[in-house]
Every structure is written in structure tokens, then in C-alpha cells.
Amino acid sequence: MAKKTFYITTAIAYASGKPHIGNTYEIVLADSIARYKRFTGYDVRFQTGTDEHGQKIETKAFENFSTPKEFVDEQAGEIKRIWDIMNTSYDKFIRTTDEYHEVQ
């Protein structure tokens, strides 16, 4: 018998700066639900990531003497690093600058 599938995602964190308590709260809740569903036999897909577009990104990059891409690479790396330190069980970390996302 195939397992039931359960899909959960967080709002993708806006990469204009370091994650804040709201981002952290949300990932902890989603992670708790994902772990519970796995424990109870579900095939869980858990996705999180970063939103890396917008005027605020361009402004923050300029303020930090970097290109928008360099800036979001640094911010996304920091967000992912924190989620990994927290041992969150996401299956996929998406970025809106990922090639497959840009093509769509």
C-alpha cells in the first residue's frame, strides 16, 4: 500500500536581510508538522526557500556595494545555514533566482 503524500511549504523568506523571528517561527512550525506527518506514516515533501526579486533587493545590494545577485547569494546562504543549524527537515530549498524558476 502506497503512503499518503503530504506537502508543506513555508512562505519563502525575502532575502533583503537576515531572517527574523517571524521566519524562524514559521520554519519551526512547518518542520514540526512535517516531522509529525513522517512519524505517522506520510510521504512528506517539505519546501522552503527565498524570494530574491524586487526593488528592496536592488537597494540593499547598492547599500552593500554589491550586485543584486551577489547580495541575494549571500543572504540565501545565511538563511539556509541558519535553517540547517536548526536541523530543519526540509526536502528542498528553493530560490526565485534558480534557473528552473526563472524559466517558468
BALOBA-1460 file (C-alpha; in Angstrom, 3 decimals):
// residues 104
<rec num="1" residu="m" x="0.000" y="0.000" z="0.000"/>
<rec num="2" residu="a" x="1.389" y="3.382" z="-1.029"/>
<rec num="3" residu="k" x="1.915" y="6.020" z="1.604"/>
<rec num="4" residu="k" x="-0.297" y="9.078" z="1.574"/>
<rec num="5" residu="t" x="1.522" y="12.168" z="0.386"/>
<rec num="6" residu="f" x="1.646" y="15.332" z="2.482"/>
<rec num="7" residu="y" x="3.025" y="18.584" z="1.093"/>
<rec num="8" residu="i" x="4.006" y="21.527" z="3.286"/>
<rec num="9" residu="t" x="5.788" y="24.756" z="2.488"/>
<rec num="10" residu="t" x="6.662" y="27.975" z="4.222"/>
<rec num="11" residu="a" x="6.352" y="31.452" z="2.849"/>
<rec num="12" residu="i" x="9.673" y="31.999" z="1.141"/>
<rec num="13" residu="a" x="11.810" y="34.394" z="3.154"/>
<rec num="14" residu="y" x="12.502" y="37.728" z="1.488"/>
<rec num="15" residu="a" x="16.275" y="37.908" z="1.015"/>
<rec num="16" residu="s" x="16.671" y="41.597" z="1.863"/>
<rec num="17" residu="g" x="18.413" y="40.794" z="5.135"/>
<rec num="18" residu="k" x="18.975" y="38.199" z="7.806"/>
<rec num="19" residu="p" x="15.997" y="36.075" z="8.872"/>
<rec num="20" residu="h" x="13.864" y="37.454" z="11.680"/>
<rec num="21" residu="i" x="11.838" y="35.812" z="14.433"/>
<rec num="22" residu="g" x="8.780" y="35.517" z="12.164"/>
<rec num="23" residu="n" x="10.748" y="33.496" z="9.601"/>
<rec num="24" residu="t" x="12.186" y="31.321" z="12.344"/>
<rec num="25" residu="y" x="8.785" y="30.770" z="13.977"/>
<rec num="26" residu="e" x="7.279" y="29.694" z="10.674"/>
<rec num="27" residu="i" x="10.045" y="27.233" z="9.769"/>
<rec num="28" residu="v" x="9.902" y="25.647" z="13.244"/>
<rec num="29" residu="l" x="6.128" y="25.160" z="12.962"/>
<rec num="30" residu="a" x="6.341" y="23.725" z="9.454"/>
<rec num="31" residu="d" x="9.215" y="21.452" z="10.484"/>
<rec num="32" residu="s" x="7.232" y="20.173" z="13.476"/>
<rec num="33" residu="i" x="4.270" y="19.341" z="11.252"/>
<rec num="34" residu="a" x="6.494" y="17.662" z="8.640"/>
<rec num="35" residu="r" x="8.200" y="15.519" z="11.277"/>
<rec num="36" residu="y" x="4.870" y="14.523" z="12.826"/>
<rec num="37" residu="k" x="3.445" y="13.549" z="9.442"/>
<rec num="38" residu="r" x="6.538" y="11.469" z="8.631"/>
<rec num="39" residu="f" x="6.267" y="9.795" z="12.046"/>
<rec num="40" residu="t" x="2.634" y="8.889" z="11.342"/>
<rec num="41" residu="g" x="3.482" y="7.285" z="8.001"/>
<rec num="42" residu="y" x="3.097" y="10.007" z="5.403"/>
<rec num="43" residu="d" x="5.430" y="10.580" z="2.472"/>
<rec num="44" residu="v" x="6.231" y="14.234" z="3.217"/>
<rec num="45" residu="r" x="7.528" y="16.893" z="0.845"/>
<rec num="46" residu="f" x="8.679" y="19.973" z="2.758"/>
<rec num="47" residu="q" x="9.813" y="23.029" z="0.815"/>
<rec num="48" residu="t" x="11.190" y="26.375" z="1.946"/>
<rec num="49" residu="g" x="13.423" y="28.987" z="0.378"/>
<rec num="50" residu="t" x="13.958" y="32.617" z="-0.513"/>
<rec num="51" residu="d" x="12.300" y="35.316" z="-2.607"/>
<rec num="52" residu="e" x="15.123" y="37.188" z="-4.313"/>
<rec num="53" residu="h" x="13.438" y="39.781" z="-6.509"/>
<rec num="54" residu="g" x="12.276" y="43.343" z="-6.036"/>
<rec num="55" residu="q" x="13.344" y="46.927" z="-5.595"/>
<rec num="56" residu="k" x="14.313" y="46.421" z="-1.952"/>
<rec num="57" residu="i" x="16.878" y="43.792" z="-3.011"/>
<rec num="58" residu="e" x="18.409" y="46.192" z="-5.515"/>
<rec num="59" residu="t" x="18.537" y="48.979" z="-2.919"/>
<rec num="60" residu="k" x="20.107" y="46.740" z="-0.259"/>
<rec num="61" residu="a" x="22.676" y="45.456" z="-2.762"/>
<rec num="62" residu="f" x="23.616" y="49.026" z="-3.680"/>
<rec num="63" residu="e" x="23.934" y="49.947" z="0.017"/>
<rec num="64" residu="n" x="26.267" y="46.949" z="0.476"/>
<rec num="65" residu="f" x="28.383" y="47.758" z="-2.605"/>
<rec num="66" residu="s" x="27.428" y="44.550" z="-4.383"/>
<rec num="67" residu="t" x="25.311" y="43.399" z="-7.285"/>
<rec num="68" residu="p" x="21.788" y="42.152" z="-6.543"/>
<rec num="69" residu="k" x="22.895" y="38.584" z="-7.403"/>
<rec num="70" residu="e" x="25.905" y="38.743" z="-5.080"/>
<rec num="71" residu="f" x="23.712" y="40.163" z="-2.331"/>
<rec num="72" residu="v" x="20.983" y="37.511" z="-2.597"/>
<rec num="73" residu="d" x="23.558" y="34.720" z="-2.853"/>
<rec num="74" residu="e" x="24.964" y="35.857" z="0.491"/>
<rec num="75" residu="q" x="21.549" y="36.290" z="2.123"/>
<rec num="76" residu="a" x="20.166" y="32.976" z="0.836"/>
<rec num="77" residu="g" x="23.308" y="31.222" z="2.043"/>
<rec num="78" residu="e" x="22.869" y="32.722" z="5.510"/>
<rec num="79" residu="i" x="19.183" y="31.790" z="5.685"/>
<rec num="80" residu="k" x="19.911" y="28.222" z="4.544"/>
<rec num="81" residu="r" x="22.804" y="27.996" z="7.029"/>
<rec num="82" residu="i" x="20.510" y="29.018" z="9.905"/>
<rec num="83" residu="w" x="17.797" y="26.542" z="8.844"/>
<rec num="84" residu="d" x="20.470" y="23.821" z="8.732"/>
<rec num="85" residu="i" x="21.843" y="24.765" z="12.177"/>
<rec num="86" residu="m" x="18.269" y="24.449" z="13.458"/>
<rec num="87" residu="n" x="18.233" y="20.959" z="11.883"/>
<rec num="88" residu="t" x="15.048" y="21.626" z="9.941"/>
<rec num="89" residu="s" x="13.968" y="18.682" z="7.819"/>
<rec num="90" residu="y" x="13.107" y="20.435" z="4.548"/>
<rec num="91" residu="d" x="13.451" y="18.425" z="1.350"/>
<rec num="92" residu="k" x="14.056" y="21.332" z="-0.979"/>
<rec num="93" residu="f" x="15.406" y="24.857" z="-0.525"/>
<rec num="94" residu="i" x="14.206" y="26.917" z="-3.472"/>
<rec num="95" residu="r" x="15.408" y="30.297" z="-4.645"/>
<rec num="96" residu="t" x="13.475" y="32.527" z="-7.018"/>
<rec num="97" residu="t" x="16.767" y="33.124" z="-8.856"/>
<rec num="98" residu="d" x="17.150" y="29.390" z="-9.556"/>
<rec num="99" residu="e" x="17.279" y="28.758" z="-13.297"/>
<rec num="100" residu="y" x="14.224" y="26.478" z="-13.320"/>
<rec num="101" residu="h" x="12.240" y="29.194" z="-11.531"/>
<rec num="102" residu="e" x="13.391" y="31.965" z="-13.872"/>
<rec num="103" residu="v" x="12.347" y="29.924" z="-16.933"/>
<rec num="104" residu="q" x="8.789" y="29.459" z="-15.711"/>
